[in-house]
Amino acid sequence: MSSTAIFSESWLPGPEDTNFYVRVYDAAAPRAAVVFLHGAPEHCGRYTDFHTALARDHNISVFAYDLRGYGRTAQDEEHKSPTARYGRTWSEPQMTDMKWAIGEARQRFPELPLFLMGTSFGASTILAFFTDAKCADPRLSAELTGVIIGSVNLAHANPPPAILIWILTGIAALFPWTLFPLRNKTTDLSRNKETGKAYDADELIGTPGSLKSISSIFAQGERVLKSPHNWPREMPVLFLHGDADRMAHFGVVHKFFNEIPADDKVWHTYNGGYHELHNEPDGIREKSLADIVSFIHKHTPSQT
């Protein structure tokens, strides 16, 4: 995939007076659009090649943004909101922000079929939207043609001891915005050494987040796992996951997929694939892109 970018940048006011850094990739002859949610603790710029390929090569426009508490939304001193800080977020405002993003994308692409895609924590937020009754919004759901779930983190592949989670949750109640002291290991994210070096050098990436944000990620995953039966039968969904993922538990996610009652659901396993499928070598990056494009094209009318 070429790194030649074709996006426009802007800052948009969102929920709770938060300024969001937004990228839009406009396809020349679009047949669909994607609203994209990245994971923690990254930013949408890490998907530039992937989003460029969707728009330039496959006629799929993209609306992406840096999540609350991460990326430029949290750290751009010139444009960020006065209260924005790295890691200052949790699952509830992320849900509100995602609903806002769907509305913004619909205004931007009023006539296009709209798909919702997330990776890791972003994908977990999407699953909560469809399975947690208190998060449901039938009006917004009706705007969507399909959902794409990449390497969703519903349970950690190598979870810390329960006592440690309990301790961190207790500390988070007292000091919610204290940042978790350890960064993700790039060797756990992907086998791609070049993207690993870029991750380590990226000034926008720090630890996975604050104690409150991390504890809310664990809690959200637990809630989602209890309610696969709430998935709307009529909503098509694609799951993508590497069976060597060192961050998100492959088996737990596959079991969840099997339990959702969607009439149209597709699962793709990437043998030997780690967490960041869009960066993986050995053809996985290209194969996962092709599978996403195939799913979107299957559910959208071809251009004449």
N, C-alpha and C positions, 0 to 999 in steps of 0.2 A: 504494500500500500504506500502510495506517495504521501509525503508530508506537506505537499503544497496545499495550503489552507484556503478555504473559500468562505470564511465566516465573517459576520458583522458582530460588533461588540456594543453593548449598551448597559446602562444602569437603570433598573426599573424599581419603583416603590412597591413594596409588598406588604404582607401582614405585619402588624405591630410596628409600623413605621420603619421597617427594615429595607435598606437599599440592597438589591440583589444584582450581582454581576451576571449578565446573560450573554450567551452566544447563540446566534441563529445561523444555521447553514441552509441557504436557499438553493434548492435544486432548480436547474434550468427549466425542466418540464416535470414538475412534481406529480407523483401519483399517490403519495401519502406523506404524513409527517409524524415524527416521533418526539414525545416529551421524555427527556432523559434525566435520571437521577443517579449521580455517582455515589460512591461509598465513603466511609470515614477511613482516614482523615484527609482524603485527597481533594481534587477539584476537577471541574469539567475539562480543563485544558489538557489533562492526561489522556483524553480520548480524541484529540484533534485528528489523528490519522483515521480512526474508525469513523468518526462523524463526517469527515471529508469524503471518505469512500462512499458512504451512504448517499450523500447529496450529489456528488459529482458523477459517480459511476452507476448509481442505481435509482436515481430520481426520487430519493426519499429525503425530504427536508427534516431538519433537526432543531428543536428548541431545547437548549441545555443551560443550566445555571449552577453557580457555586452555592451549595447548600448553606443554610444558616449555620454559623459557627465554624465554617471552613473556607478555604480558598480566599479569593479576593473579597468575597462578601464579608468576611470576618477581619481581613488584614490590610485592605487597600486604604491607606491613611487619608487619601484625598477624597474617596467616594463612599466609604463604608459609613453605616449609621453610627451615631455617637456611642450607643450602648453595645455595639457589636464587638465581640471578643472571640479569639480562637477557642473552640470547645464549648462556648456558651450556647448550648442547645440541648434538646432532648426530644423524645419521640413525638410528643404532642404538637409542638410548633412545626416540626418537620411535616407532619400530616397536613396541617393548615397551609403550609407553604406549597406543598405538592398540589393541593386543590387550587390554589392561586395560579400555579404554573400551568395547569391544564386549561384554566380559563384564559390566561394570556395567550397560550398557543392556539386555542380555538379562535380568538380574535385575529391572530396573525394568519392563520390558515383556515378561513371560514368554510371552505368548500372541500377540504381534503379529509380523507379517512385519517383518524388520529389514533396513534398507538402510544402506550405508556410502557417505558422500559426503565429498569433499574438494575444496578449491580450491587452485590453485597448488602450494606445497610440500606441503600436506596431501594433495592429489591424487597427488603423486609418491610419497608414503609408501604410499598405498593400492596404486598400481600395483606398487611393489616387493613388497608383501605377496603379490601374486598371481603375479608373474613371477620373483622371485628365490628360487631353491630353498632357500636358507638361511633365508629369512624365512617360509616356508610353514607353515601350521598348519591341516591339514584339518579338525580339530574345530571351530575357530572359523569357517572358511569355510562349514561346513555350517549355521551359524547364520544365514547371510545369504541374503536373497532376491534382492538385486541391488546394483549398484554405480553411483555417479554421479560422473563425473570432470569438474570444471569448470576451464577455463583452466590445465591442468596445465603446470608448468614443467619440461619434460624437457631443454630447451635454450633458452638466452636468445635473445630475438628480435634483440638487438644485443650479441652476446657480446664481452667484453673480449679483447684480444690474448692468444694462448696463453701468451706469455712472462709476461704479468701474472698469469695464473692460476697458472703455475708458481712465480712469486715469492711470491704470497700463500700458496700451499700450503706452501712452505718456511718462511715466517714463522709460519704456523699451527702447524707442528710445534714451534717454539720458544716461541711465545706464543699458545697456542690460544684464550684467552678475550679477547684484544684485539679490541675492537669495530671492525667495518668503519667507516671514517671518513665515509661519505656516506650520506644518506638517499635513499629512493626519491622520484622526482619524481611529484607527484600528477598532473601532466599526462600521464604515461605510464600511469597506473592507470585513469583514467576521464575521460570528457568532462564528467562531472557536477561543476560548479564548487563546489556546496554540500558534497558529500561530500569534495571535495578540501580545502576549508577546514577541515572537521572533522578530516580526517586530519592536517593540519599542526598543529592545535591539540590533538590527542590526546596527553595526557601518558604514556599507556601505549605509544605507538609511538615507537621510536627508529630506529636504523639497521637494515638487514636482519638483523644478528646479529653473532656473533663470527666471526673468521677461520676457526675450526674448523667452525662450523655452516655457513658459506657454502661452504667447500670440500667439505663432505660433501654439500651439496645438488647441486653440480655432479657429484660422483662418483656419487651415487645416480641422477641422470638418465642418466648414461652407462651404468650397469649395466642399468637398465630398458630402454633402447633396444636392448640386445643380446639381449633375451630375450622378445620379444612372443609367440613360439611357446609359451611356458609358461603363457599365460593359460588357465584351465580352461574347456573348451568349454561346460560346462553353466551357467556364471555369466553372467547377463544384465548388460549394461553400457551406460550412456549417457554419451556424451562431448558437452560443450558448449564452444564456443570461438568467439571473435570473430576475424574475419579481419584486423582492424587492431590486434590485440594487440601492444603495444610491449614487453611483458615476456617472455612465453612464445612460442616460435617456433611459429606456426600450422602451417606445412608439415611440420615434423618430427613434431608430434603427430598430424597427419592421416595421415601415412605409418605411424606406429606403430599407429594405430587400424585401418588397412587390413590390417595384418599379424597382428593377434591373431585366433585361431581360434574366437572365441565364436560359438555358434549364434544367439544373440540379442544383437545389438549395434546401437546407434543413434547416429548422428552428427548434430549440429545446428550449422550455421554461422550466425553472427549478423553480417550484412553491416555493416561499419563499426564493429563492436563492439571495445572495448578490453578490458583484462584483467579488470576488476571488472564482470562481467555483471550482478550484482545491484544495481549503482549506475548502470548505463548509461541514458541518455535515449533518446528516439526509439522508445519501445515495447520496447526490448530487455530491460529489467528485467522487464516484465510477460510478455513472450514466453518468456524463459528460465524463469521461474517456472512458467508453464503447461506447458512441455515437461517439466520435472521432475515436476510433479504427474501429468501424463499417463503418464509412464513408471512411476511408483510405482503408480498406480491400475490400470494394465494388468496388473501382476504381483501384485495383491492382490485378495481377494474383496470385493465391494461389501457395504455394511452393509444389513441387512434390518430 
